[in-house]
Structures are given as structure tokens and as C-alpha cells.
Amino acid sequence: MPHLLIAGKLHPAGLALLEGRDGFTYDYVEEVSEASYAPLIGKADGLVIRTQPLSSATIAGASRLRIVSRHGVGYDSVDVAALNKRQIQLCVVGDVNSMSVAEHAIMLILASAKQLIRADRSVREGHWNWRNRLEASEISAKNLLIIGFGRIGQHLARMAQGFGMATRAFDPFLAQQGWPESAVAPVATLAEGLAWADVISVHLPKAGRPILGPEEFAQMKPGVIIVNTARGGIVDESALALALAEGRVSAAGLDVFDDEPPAREHRLLGFDQVLHTPHIAGLTQQAAERMAVSSVQNVLDFFAGRLEANLIINKNF
């Protein structure tokens, strides 16, 4: 009888899949930390994990573990190499939160263009005449560059086109594998896209270095808006802070940081033209339910021998 470990608070719909199900038992730890679930890992055959780390040390104690299911699509906090050594499969959920992230991105684009924080503060602090400075701008007829043109990027493109934005995309993987059927054309190079864009929204996975660093900021139009709902580390935070201080970036919307949560003294928190959210782009009520159901179902499917191959990260050990 497989025993599962659910690590991190899960939407009740996910747990409902296990209630009364013959052939499975489980432990449930609501706290999101590695220390909270590590003592239970030794008796787990399957693990459903939220955002907390899964380190090589914890994996070393998982003598029975065969499958890890991430409650999401990213796995930055999982030591995949350690899983590979033990031939433990890692899977992610399917397309459960791309619409939520795209909606969050378009919200940050609008809020940045309209200088929403300054507008709100002007009312709360009695500076009504701030409105006459005309700092808010329209996004209609502006150029949007989407970096990463997967499901989220394609949803965002459709939304942006509804606002009348001219939209192009940069995605080196899709450029090689075949561009999707879309009205959005690819830019030949990232530099070309950066020089063209009024707004840049990032939707790529984290790589070895920031895709937007000092060199890339130097290639951008003055007054550009930057939005990141992907991962911390994709946008160089020091380069962004300098560009904001110098006025080369007019506003930004950030859902992610290099270190989360950011330190209270983090430089980017000092800019009132930057809107911050606590890594919640994919955490709507609806998406949380879908992620919970999918992450648990993946484990059930694994033990039934029918886990979808396209959801497995480490197919070849």
C-alpha cells in the first residue's frame, strides 16, 4: 500500500482525492518548510510538495520514495540530480495556472503604466493635485515584447492585443522547434526586441544568468516598463534598481525576487513606481484548486502506471 506525504498546505479538493481511497495512506504537513516534513520522508513512497526545498540531504533519507510531484510547474527548489541518482521521478502539473499568471502580468502592465501606487497614495495622503502631473500613460498602441512565448506568453499576447498593443515575442527555444500558430511575430534577436519595446514582460524559466542584465538594460528604450511574473534571477535586480534610479525604466511590476521574501531594506522596495506582489501570479483560488488536484492525481497516476510522460521532468536517469 503506497504511503504519501503531502508537504505544504493543499486546497481541500486535492486532499479529497485521497479521502476514503483504498490502497493509499498519507501524512499531511501544512507548514511550508523542509524541516517540517523531513522527519516523515523515510516512510513516504510518494511526495507532493509545494514551494519548500527538497534537498539532497532529505532525499538521502527517503528510502522508499519513488515519485515527487510538484504543486506547480517550476522545480528550482528541488535537487533533481539527487533524485536522478536514486532514480526517483519528478513530475509537475500541466496547464493549470497559465491564465492566472497572464492575467497577473496584464494587471501589472496596466498598474505600472497608470502609476497606480502613486495615484493611490495621492488620495490617501491628500495630494489630489498629483493628477495634474500627467504621469499616467496609456498602453494602447504601445509595443509589448514578451520574452518567453509558451502558454502564459500566448495568453498575455491575446489580452494585450485586446488593449490595442503591438506585440512581438522572443523565445529562442520556439524559434528552433517551430513557432506556434499566432499573429505574434518573433523578433530576430533579443537586442532588436529590447530596442523596439515600450513594455517588456518576462515568461522564461530561470537560467544560469539573468536574461535582463546591465547590457540588456542599455539596449532598452528610455521610459520602458518591466514586468516579471516568472522567477527571481531572470531580471538583474541591481541593474533594474539603477535603471529606475536613473529614470531609464519608468515603472515595473514584480511578482518575484532573487530571495523570497525580500529583505525589508531591499533597494527595489524603495521605489514608488514599482508594484510588488508576493509571488502570487499563479495563486488564484481557481488555480490553487487545479494545482492541488493535478499534483495529487499525478501521484495516483504514477502508481497506476498511467502518469503522462510530458509531465515528467527527469524521464532519462
C-alpha positions as a Markdown table, in Angstrom:
| # | Residue | x | y | z |
|---|---|---|---|---|
| 1 | Met | 0.0 | 0.0 | 0.0 |
| 2 | Pro | 1.7 | 3.3 | -1.1 |
| 3 | His | 2.1 | 5.9 | 1.6 |
| 4 | Leu | 2.1 | 9.5 | 0.5 |
| 5 | Leu | 3.5 | 12.6 | 2.1 |
| 6 | Ile | 1.7 | 15.9 | 1.4 |
| 7 | Ala | 4.2 | 18.7 | 2.3 |
| 8 | Gly | 2.6 | 22.2 | 2.4 |
| 9 | Lys | -0.9 | 23.4 | 2.7 |
| 10 | Leu | -3.1 | 22.0 | 0.0 |
| 11 | His | -6.5 | 23.0 | -1.4 |
| 12 | Pro | -9.1 | 20.7 | 0.1 |
| 13 | Ala | -10.0 | 19.5 | -3.4 |
| 14 | Gly | -6.6 | 17.8 | -3.6 |
| 15 | Leu | -7.0 | 16.0 | -0.3 |
| 16 | Ala | -10.5 | 14.9 | -1.3 |
| 17 | Leu | -8.9 | 12.7 | -3.9 |
| 18 | Leu | -7.3 | 10.7 | -1.1 |
| 19 | Glu | -10.1 | 10.6 | 1.4 |
| 20 | Gly | -11.5 | 7.1 | 1.6 |
| 21 | Arg | -9.5 | 5.9 | -1.3 |
| 22 | Asp | -8.5 | 2.3 | -1.0 |
| 23 | Gly | -4.8 | 1.4 | -1.4 |
| 24 | Phe | -3.3 | 4.7 | -0.1 |
| 25 | Thr | -2.4 | 6.2 | 3.2 |
| 26 | Tyr | -0.9 | 9.7 | 3.7 |
| 27 | Asp | 0.7 | 12.2 | 6.1 |
| 28 | Tyr | -0.2 | 15.9 | 5.8 |
| 29 | Val | 2.0 | 18.7 | 6.9 |
| 30 | Glu | 0.6 | 22.2 | 6.3 |
| 31 | Glu | 3.8 | 24.2 | 7.2 |
| 32 | Val | 5.8 | 25.2 | 4.1 |
| 33 | Ser | 9.4 | 24.4 | 5.2 |
| 34 | Glu | 11.8 | 21.5 | 4.6 |
| 35 | Ala | 12.3 | 20.9 | 8.3 |
| 36 | Ser | 8.6 | 20.4 | 8.9 |
| 37 | Tyr | 8.2 | 17.4 | 6.5 |
| 38 | Ala | 11.8 | 15.9 | 6.5 |
| 39 | Pro | 11.2 | 13.7 | 9.6 |
| 40 | Leu | 8.4 | 12.0 | 7.7 |
| 41 | Ile | 10.1 | 11.4 | 4.4 |
| 42 | Gly | 11.5 | 8.0 | 5.4 |
| 43 | Lys | 8.1 | 6.3 | 5.2 |
| 44 | Ala | 6.9 | 8.0 | 2.0 |
| 45 | Asp | 6.5 | 6.2 | -1.3 |
| 46 | Gly | 5.3 | 9.4 | -2.9 |
| 47 | Leu | 5.7 | 13.1 | -2.1 |
| 48 | Val | 3.5 | 16.0 | -3.1 |
| 49 | Ile | 5.5 | 19.2 | -2.4 |
| 50 | Arg | 4.7 | 22.9 | -2.5 |
| 51 | Thr | 7.4 | 25.6 | -2.8 |
| 52 | Gln | 9.8 | 24.4 | 0.0 |
| 53 | Pro | 13.2 | 22.9 | -0.8 |
| 54 | Leu | 13.8 | 19.2 | -1.4 |
| 55 | Ser | 17.5 | 18.9 | -0.8 |
| 56 | Ser | 19.9 | 16.0 | -1.3 |
| 57 | Ala | 20.1 | 15.6 | 2.5 |
| 58 | Thr | 16.3 | 15.0 | 2.7 |
| 59 | Ile | 16.3 | 12.8 | -0.4 |
| 60 | Ala | 19.1 | 10.7 | 1.2 |
| 61 | Gly | 16.6 | 9.8 | 4.0 |
| 62 | Ala | 13.8 | 8.9 | 1.6 |
| 63 | Ser | 14.5 | 5.2 | 1.4 |
| 64 | Arg | 11.1 | 4.3 | -0.1 |
| 65 | Leu | 10.5 | 7.3 | -2.3 |
| 66 | Arg | 9.6 | 6.7 | -5.9 |
| 67 | Ile | 7.8 | 9.8 | -7.1 |
| 68 | Val | 7.9 | 13.5 | -6.3 |
| 69 | Ser | 5.0 | 15.7 | -7.6 |
| 70 | Arg | 5.5 | 19.4 | -7.6 |
| 71 | His | 2.5 | 21.6 | -6.8 |
| 72 | Gly | 3.2 | 23.8 | -9.8 |
| 73 | Val | 5.4 | 23.9 | -12.9 |
| 74 | Gly | 8.7 | 25.1 | -11.5 |
| 75 | Tyr | 11.2 | 23.0 | -9.6 |
| 76 | Asp | 14.1 | 25.4 | -8.8 |
| 77 | Ser | 14.0 | 24.3 | -5.1 |
| 78 | Val | 14.3 | 20.5 | -5.9 |
| 79 | Asp | 17.7 | 18.8 | -6.2 |
| 80 | Val | 17.0 | 17.0 | -9.4 |
| 81 | Ala | 20.5 | 15.5 | -9.6 |
| 82 | Ala | 19.9 | 13.8 | -6.2 |
| 83 | Leu | 16.6 | 12.4 | -7.4 |
| 84 | Asn | 18.3 | 11.1 | -10.6 |
| 85 | Lys | 20.9 | 9.2 | -8.6 |
| 86 | Arg | 18.2 | 7.4 | -6.7 |
| 87 | Gln | 16.0 | 7.0 | -9.9 |
| 88 | Ile | 13.2 | 8.9 | -8.3 |
| 89 | Gln | 10.9 | 10.5 | -10.8 |
| 90 | Leu | 9.9 | 14.2 | -10.6 |
| 91 | Cys | 6.7 | 15.5 | -12.2 |
| 92 | Val | 5.0 | 18.8 | -12.5 |
| 93 | Val | 1.4 | 19.8 | -13.1 |
| 94 | Gly | 0.0 | 20.6 | -16.5 |
| 95 | Asp | -1.6 | 23.8 | -17.7 |
| 96 | Val | -3.3 | 24.8 | -14.6 |
| 97 | Asn | -2.2 | 28.3 | -13.9 |
| 98 | Ser | -1.1 | 29.9 | -17.2 |
| 99 | Met | -4.2 | 32.0 | -17.4 |
| 100 | Ser | -3.8 | 33.2 | -13.8 |
| 101 | Val | -0.2 | 34.3 | -14.5 |
| 102 | Ala | -1.1 | 36.0 | -17.8 |
| 103 | Glu | -3.9 | 37.9 | -16.0 |
| 104 | His | -1.5 | 39.0 | -13.3 |
| 105 | Ala | 1.0 | 40.2 | -15.9 |
| 106 | Ile | -1.5 | 42.3 | -17.7 |
| 107 | Met | -2.6 | 43.7 | -14.4 |
| 108 | Leu | 1.0 | 44.7 | -13.6 |
| 109 | Ile | 1.4 | 46.2 | -17.0 |
| 110 | Leu | -1.7 | 48.4 | -16.6 |
| 111 | Ala | -0.9 | 49.3 | -13.0 |
| 112 | Ser | 2.7 | 50.3 | -14.0 |
| 113 | Ala | 1.5 | 52.4 | -16.9 |
| 114 | Lys | -1.1 | 54.1 | -14.8 |
| 115 | Gln | 1.3 | 54.7 | -11.9 |
| 116 | Leu | -1.2 | 53.1 | -9.6 |
| 117 | Ile | 0.8 | 53.3 | -6.4 |
| 118 | Arg | 1.4 | 57.0 | -6.8 |
| 119 | Ala | -2.2 | 57.6 | -7.7 |
| 120 | Asp | -3.5 | 55.7 | -4.6 |
| 121 | Arg | -1.0 | 57.5 | -2.4 |
| 122 | Ser | -2.0 | 60.8 | -3.7 |
| 123 | Val | -5.6 | 60.2 | -2.5 |
| 124 | Arg | -4.6 | 58.7 | 0.8 |
| 125 | Glu | -2.1 | 61.4 | 1.7 |
| 126 | Gly | -4.2 | 64.4 | 0.4 |
| 127 | His | -2.1 | 65.2 | -2.7 |
| 128 | Trp | -5.0 | 65.4 | -5.0 |
| 129 | Asn | -3.2 | 67.7 | -7.5 |
| 130 | Trp | -0.7 | 64.9 | -8.3 |
| 131 | Arg | -3.2 | 64.1 | -11.1 |
| 132 | Asn | -2.1 | 67.2 | -12.9 |
| 133 | Arg | 1.4 | 65.9 | -13.4 |
| 134 | Leu | 0.0 | 63.5 | -16.0 |
| 135 | Glu | 2.4 | 60.7 | -15.0 |
| 136 | Ala | -0.1 | 58.0 | -16.1 |
| 137 | Ser | 0.1 | 56.7 | -19.6 |
| 138 | Glu | -2.0 | 54.5 | -21.9 |
| 139 | Ile | -0.9 | 51.1 | -23.1 |
| 140 | Ser | -2.9 | 51.3 | -26.3 |
| 141 | Ala | -0.6 | 51.5 | -29.4 |
| 142 | Lys | 2.4 | 50.7 | -27.2 |
| 143 | Asn | 4.9 | 48.0 | -28.1 |
| 144 | Leu | 4.9 | 44.9 | -25.9 |
| 145 | Leu | 7.8 | 42.4 | -26.0 |
| 146 | Ile | 7.0 | 39.1 | -24.5 |
| 147 | Ile | 10.2 | 37.2 | -23.5 |
| 148 | Gly | 9.2 | 33.5 | -23.4 |
| 149 | Phe | 6.2 | 32.6 | -25.7 |
| 150 | Gly | 4.8 | 29.5 | -24.1 |
| 151 | Arg | 1.3 | 29.1 | -22.8 |
| 152 | Ile | 1.5 | 32.1 | -20.5 |
| 153 | Gly | 3.1 | 34.4 | -23.1 |
| 154 | Gln | 0.5 | 33.4 | -25.7 |
| 155 | His | -2.4 | 34.1 | -23.3 |
| 156 | Leu | -0.8 | 37.5 | -22.4 |
| 157 | Ala | -0.4 | 38.3 | -26.1 |
| 158 | Arg | -4.2 | 37.8 | -26.7 |
| 159 | Met | -5.0 | 40.1 | -23.8 |
| 160 | Ala | -2.6 | 42.8 | -24.8 |
| 161 | Gln | -3.9 | 42.8 | -28.4 |
| 162 | Gly | -7.3 | 43.4 | -26.9 |
| 163 | Phe | -5.9 | 46.6 | -25.5 |
| 164 | Gly | -4.5 | 47.6 | -28.9 |
| 165 | Met | -0.9 | 46.9 | -28.1 |
| 166 | Ala | 1.5 | 45.9 | -30.8 |
| 167 | Thr | 3.0 | 42.6 | -29.7 |
| 168 | Arg | 6.1 | 40.7 | -30.6 |
| 169 | Ala | 7.9 | 37.9 | -28.8 |
| 170 | Phe | 11.4 | 36.5 | -28.2 |
| 171 | Asp | 11.8 | 32.8 | -27.5 |
| 172 | Pro | 15.0 | 31.0 | -28.7 |
| 173 | Phe | 13.6 | 27.6 | -28.0 |
| 174 | Leu | 10.5 | 28.0 | -30.1 |
| 175 | Ala | 12.5 | 29.7 | -32.8 |
| 176 | Gln | 14.4 | 26.4 | -33.2 |
| 177 | Gln | 11.5 | 24.0 | -32.5 |
| 178 | Gly | 8.9 | 25.8 | -34.6 |
| 179 | Trp | 6.9 | 29.0 | -33.9 |
| 180 | Pro | 3.3 | 28.5 | -32.7 |
| 181 | Glu | 0.4 | 29.5 | -34.9 |
| 182 | Ser | 0.0 | 33.0 | -33.8 |
| 183 | Ala | -0.5 | 36.6 | -35.0 |
| 184 | Val | 2.6 | 37.5 | -32.9 |
| 185 | Ala | 5.8 | 37.6 | -34.8 |
| 186 | Pro | 9.2 | 36.7 | -33.3 |
| 187 | Val | 12.0 | 39.2 | -33.1 |
| 188 | Ala | 15.2 | 38.1 | -34.7 |
| 189 | Thr | 17.3 | 38.9 | -31.7 |
| 190 | Leu | 16.7 | 40.0 | -28.1 |
| 191 | Ala | 18.5 | 43.2 | -28.7 |
| 192 | Glu | 16.2 | 44.0 | -31.6 |
| 193 | Gly | 13.2 | 43.4 | -29.3 |
| 194 | Leu | 14.5 | 45.5 | -26.4 |
| 195 | Ala | 15.2 | 48.5 | -28.7 |
| 196 | Trp | 11.6 | 48.2 | -30.0 |
| 197 | Ala | 9.6 | 47.6 | -26.8 |
| 198 | Asp | 7.8 | 50.1 | -24.6 |
| 199 | Val | 6.8 | 47.3 | -22.2 |
| 200 | Ile | 8.7 | 44.1 | -21.5 |
| 201 | Ser | 7.1 | 41.1 | -19.8 |
| 202 | Val | 9.2 | 38.1 | -18.9 |
| 203 | His | 7.9 | 34.5 | -19.0 |
| 204 | Leu | 11.0 | 32.3 | -19.4 |
| 205 | Pro | 12.3 | 29.7 | -16.8 |
| 206 | Lys | 15.4 | 30.7 | -14.8 |
| 207 | Ala | 18.7 | 30.0 | -16.4 |
| 208 | Gly | 22.3 | 30.4 | -15.4 |
| 209 | Arg | 22.4 | 34.2 | -15.7 |
| 210 | Pro | 19.8 | 36.9 | -15.8 |
| 211 | Ile | 18.3 | 37.4 | -19.3 |
| 212 | Leu | 18.0 | 41.1 | -18.5 |
| 213 | Gly | 21.2 | 42.3 | -17.1 |
| 214 | Pro | 23.2 | 45.6 | -17.4 |
| 215 | Glu | 24.0 | 45.0 | -21.1 |
| 216 | Glu | 20.3 | 44.4 | -21.9 |
| 217 | Phe | 19.1 | 47.4 | -19.9 |
| 218 | Ala | 21.5 | 49.6 | -22.0 |
| 219 | Gln | 19.7 | 48.4 | -25.2 |
| 220 | Met | 16.2 | 49.4 | -24.0 |
| 221 | Lys | 14.1 | 52.5 | -24.9 |
| 222 | Pro | 14.1 | 55.2 | -22.3 |
| 223 | Gly | 11.0 | 55.0 | -20.1 |
| 224 | Val | 10.4 | 51.3 | -20.6 |
| 225 | Ile | 8.2 | 49.3 | -18.3 |
| 226 | Ile | 9.5 | 45.9 | -16.9 |
| 227 | Val | 7.2 | 43.2 | -15.7 |
| 228 | Asn | 8.4 | 39.9 | -14.2 |
| 229 | Thr | 6.0 | 37.2 | -13.1 |
| 230 | Ala | 8.4 | 34.3 | -13.9 |
| 231 | Arg | 11.2 | 33.7 | -11.5 |
| 232 | Gly | 13.6 | 35.8 | -9.4 |
| 233 | Gly | 17.1 | 35.9 | -11.0 |
| 234 | Ile | 15.8 | 36.4 | -14.6 |
| 235 | Val | 16.0 | 40.1 | -14.2 |
| 236 | Asp | 19.1 | 41.5 | -12.6 |
| 237 | Glu | 17.8 | 43.3 | -9.6 |
| 238 | Ser | 20.8 | 45.7 | -9.2 |
| 239 | Ala | 20.6 | 46.6 | -12.9 |
| 240 | Leu | 16.9 | 47.3 | -12.6 |
| 241 | Ala | 17.3 | 49.4 | -9.5 |
| 242 | Leu | 20.0 | 51.5 | -11.2 |
| 243 | Ala | 17.8 | 51.9 | -14.3 |
| 244 | Leu | 14.9 | 53.0 | -12.2 |
| 245 | Ala | 17.0 | 55.5 | -10.2 |
| 246 | Glu | 18.3 | 57.0 | -13.4 |
| 247 | Gly | 14.8 | 57.2 | -15.0 |
| 248 | Arg | 15.7 | 54.8 | -17.8 |
| 249 | Val | 12.9 | 52.5 | -16.6 |
| 250 | Ser | 9.8 | 54.4 | -15.8 |
| 251 | Ala | 8.0 | 51.7 | -13.8 |
| 252 | Ala | 8.0 | 48.0 | -13.0 |
| 253 | Gly | 5.7 | 45.2 | -11.8 |
| 254 | Leu | 7.5 | 42.4 | -9.9 |
| 255 | Asp | 5.9 | 39.2 | -8.5 |
| 256 | Val | 9.3 | 37.5 | -7.8 |
| 257 | Phe | 12.6 | 38.2 | -6.2 |
| 258 | Asp | 16.1 | 36.6 | -6.1 |
| 259 | Asp | 15.5 | 35.8 | -2.4 |
| 260 | Glu | 11.9 | 35.4 | -1.2 |
| 261 | Pro | 10.7 | 37.1 | 0.8 |
| 262 | Pro | 12.9 | 40.1 | 0.1 |
| 263 | Ala | 14.7 | 41.8 | 3.0 |
| 264 | Arg | 12.8 | 44.9 | 4.3 |
| 265 | Glu | 15.7 | 47.1 | 3.2 |
| 266 | His | 15.8 | 45.7 | -0.3 |
| 267 | Arg | 16.5 | 48.6 | -2.7 |
| 268 | Leu | 13.7 | 47.8 | -5.1 |
| 269 | Leu | 11.1 | 48.3 | -2.2 |
| 270 | Gly | 12.1 | 51.9 | -2.0 |
| 271 | Phe | 10.7 | 52.9 | -5.5 |
| 272 | Asp | 7.1 | 54.1 | -5.5 |
| 273 | Gln | 6.9 | 53.4 | -9.3 |
| 274 | Val | 7.4 | 49.7 | -8.7 |
| 275 | Leu | 4.5 | 47.5 | -7.8 |
| 276 | His | 5.3 | 44.4 | -5.8 |
| 277 | Thr | 3.3 | 41.2 | -5.2 |
| 278 | Pro | 4.3 | 38.2 | -3.1 |
| 279 | His | 4.9 | 35.6 | -5.8 |
| 280 | Ile | 1.1 | 35.1 | -6.3 |
| 281 | Ala | 0.7 | 35.3 | -10.1 |
| 282 | Gly | -0.3 | 31.7 | -10.2 |
| 283 | Leu | -2.1 | 31.6 | -6.9 |
| 284 | Thr | -5.7 | 32.4 | -7.6 |
| 285 | Gln | -8.4 | 30.4 | -5.9 |
| 286 | Gln | -9.2 | 28.6 | -9.1 |
| 287 | Ala | -5.6 | 27.8 | -10.0 |
| 288 | Ala | -4.8 | 26.6 | -6.4 |
| 289 | Glu | -7.6 | 24.1 | -6.7 |
| 290 | Arg | -6.5 | 22.9 | -10.1 |
| 291 | Met | -2.8 | 22.6 | -8.9 |
| 292 | Ala | -3.8 | 20.6 | -5.8 |
| 293 | Val | -6.0 | 18.2 | -7.8 |
| 294 | Ser | -3.4 | 17.8 | -10.5 |
| 295 | Ser | -0.4 | 17.3 | -8.2 |
| 296 | Val | -2.2 | 14.6 | -6.2 |
| 297 | Gln | -3.6 | 13.0 | -9.3 |
| 298 | Asn | -0.1 | 12.7 | -10.7 |
| 299 | Val | 1.0 | 10.6 | -7.8 |
| 300 | Leu | -2.1 | 8.4 | -8.1 |
| 301 | Asp | -1.5 | 8.0 | -11.8 |
| 302 | Phe | 2.2 | 7.1 | -11.3 |
| 303 | Phe | 1.3 | 4.2 | -9.0 |
| 304 | Ala | -1.4 | 3.2 | -11.5 |
| 305 | Gly | 1.1 | 3.2 | -14.3 |
| 306 | Arg | -0.5 | 6.0 | -16.3 |
| 307 | Leu | 1.3 | 9.2 | -15.5 |
| 308 | Glu | 1.5 | 11.4 | -18.6 |
| 309 | Ala | 5.1 | 11.3 | -20.0 |
| 310 | Asn | 5.0 | 15.1 | -20.8 |
| 311 | Leu | 4.6 | 15.9 | -17.1 |
| 312 | Ile | 7.8 | 14.0 | -16.1 |
| 313 | Ile | 10.9 | 16.2 | -15.8 |
| 314 | Asn | 13.6 | 13.5 | -15.5 |
| 315 | Lys | 12.5 | 10.9 | -17.9 |
| 316 | Asn | 16.0 | 9.6 | -18.5 |
| 317 | Phe | 18.0 | 9.0 | -15.4 |
